[in-house]
């Protein structure tokens, strides 16, 4: 059953602000070379924290939007894919980024397996994708009626 309450635009805006702050911190933390990044162990903790926050925010917003649509999501990957199916993000973008949801789980449940090298590379490769999620969500909240939803 679908939740027909309006989308909570203010909630989405608040989460987007947090995601954007996390992205700015990630840019600063990974603006150096890998060697510089690895010199200070605190960089790992900060990078992990801000990446997890950004991913949590992306998934929370996605879940909130999808809860108002006739879709069932069984896991975080499905949230991203369903956003593509409902054209909230382009399907090609959803396919490309579905593994970010799995990476969120890796950061939370298998954190001891995530090396500094891996974390640095994931952030460097996906900073633009995190920013694009924000852009797509902002487009969505400007006109939720386009998707048959109330804002």
C-alpha positions in Angstrom: 0.0 0.0 0.0 1.2 3.5 -0.8 1.5 6.3 1.6 -0.5 9.2 0.0 0.7 11.9 2.4 2.5 14.7 0.7 6.3 14.6 0.4 8.0 16.3 3.3 9.9 18.9 1.3 11.5 20.5 4.4 12.8 17.1 5.5 14.4 16.6 2.1 15.9 20.1 2.1 17.4 19.5 5.6 18.9 16.2 4.6 20.2 17.7 1.3 22.0 20.4 3.3 23.7 17.6 5.4 24.6 15.7 2.3 26.1 18.8 0.7 28.1 19.6 3.9 29.4 16.0 3.8 30.4 16.3 0.2 32.3 19.5 0.9 34.2 17.8 3.7 34.9 14.8 1.5 36.3 17.1 -1.2 38.6 18.8 1.4 39.8 15.5 2.9 40.5 13.9 -0.5 41.9 16.9 -2.3 45.4 15.7 -1.4 47.3 12.7 -2.9 46.7 9.2 -1.6 50.0 9.3 0.1 49.1 12.6 1.9 45.7 11.1 2.8 47.3 8.1 4.4 49.9 10.1 6.4 47.2 11.1 8.9 45.0 8.2 10.2 42.3 10.7 11.2 41.6 11.3 7.5 40.3 7.7 7.3 37.8 8.2 10.2 36.6 11.6 8.8 36.3 10.3 5.3 34.4 7.2 6.4 32.0 9.3 8.6 31.2 11.9 5.9 30.8 9.3 3.1 28.4 7.2 5.3 26.4 10.3 6.2 26.1 11.3 2.5 25.0 7.8 1.5 22.6 7.5 4.4 21.1 10.8 3.4 20.7 9.8 -0.3 19.0 6.5 0.8 16.8 8.2 3.4 15.5 10.7 0.8 15.0 8.0 -1.8 13.1 5.9 0.7 10.9 8.8 1.7 10.0 9.5 -2.0 9.4 5.9 -2.8 7.2 5.4 0.2 4.7 7.6 -1.6 4.8 5.5 -4.8 3.4 2.0 -5.5 6.8 0.3 -5.1 8.3 -2.1 -2.6 12.0 -1.9 -1.9 13.6 -4.9 -0.2 17.1 -3.3 0.2 19.1 -0.2 -0.3 20.2 -1.2 -3.8 16.6 -1.5 -4.8 16.0 2.1 -3.5 18.5 3.4 -6.0 17.2 1.2 -8.9 13.5 2.2 -8.1 14.5 5.8 -8.2 15.6 5.1 -11.8 12.5 3.1 -12.6 10.3 6.1 -11.5 12.6 8.5 -13.4 13.5 10.5 -10.3 17.1 9.8 -11.4 18.0 8.6 -14.9 18.0 4.8 -15.1 21.5 4.7 -16.4 22.7 6.8 -13.4 20.8 4.4 -11.0 22.5 1.4 -12.6 25.9 3.0 -12.4 25.4 3.9 -8.7 23.4 1.0 -7.3 26.6 -0.4 -5.7 26.9 2.8 -3.6 24.1 1.3 -1.5 26.1 -1.8 -1.0 29.1 0.3 -0.1 27.0 1.9 2.7 26.5 -1.6 4.1 30.2 -2.3 3.8 31.0 0.9 5.8 28.6 0.0 8.5 28.9 -3.8 8.8 32.3 -4.7 7.4 34.2 -1.5 8.2 37.3 -3.4 9.3 37.7 -4.6 5.7 37.8 -1.1 4.2 41.3 0.0 3.6 42.5 3.6 3.4 43.3 3.1 -0.3 39.9 1.7 -1.1 38.0 4.4 0.8 40.1 7.2 -0.9 39.4 5.7 -4.3 35.7 5.3 -3.8 35.3 8.8 -2.6 37.4 10.2 -5.5 35.4 8.2 -8.0 32.0 9.0 -6.7 32.1 12.6 -5.4 30.4 13.8 -8.6 27.8 11.1 -8.3 26.9 12.2 -4.8 26.5 15.7 -6.1 24.3 14.5 -8.9 22.0 12.8 -6.5 21.5 16.2 -4.8 20.8 17.8 -8.1 18.2 15.2 -9.1 16.5 15.4 -5.7 16.4 19.2 -5.9 14.7 18.9 -9.3 12.3 16.5 -7.8 11.2 18.8 -4.9 10.7 21.7 -7.3 8.0 19.6 -9.0 6.8 16.5 -7.2 3.5 16.7 -9.1 5.5 15.6 -12.3 5.7 12.2 -10.5 2.1 12.2 -9.3 3.0 13.3 -5.8 2.1 16.3 -3.7 4.8 18.4 -2.1 
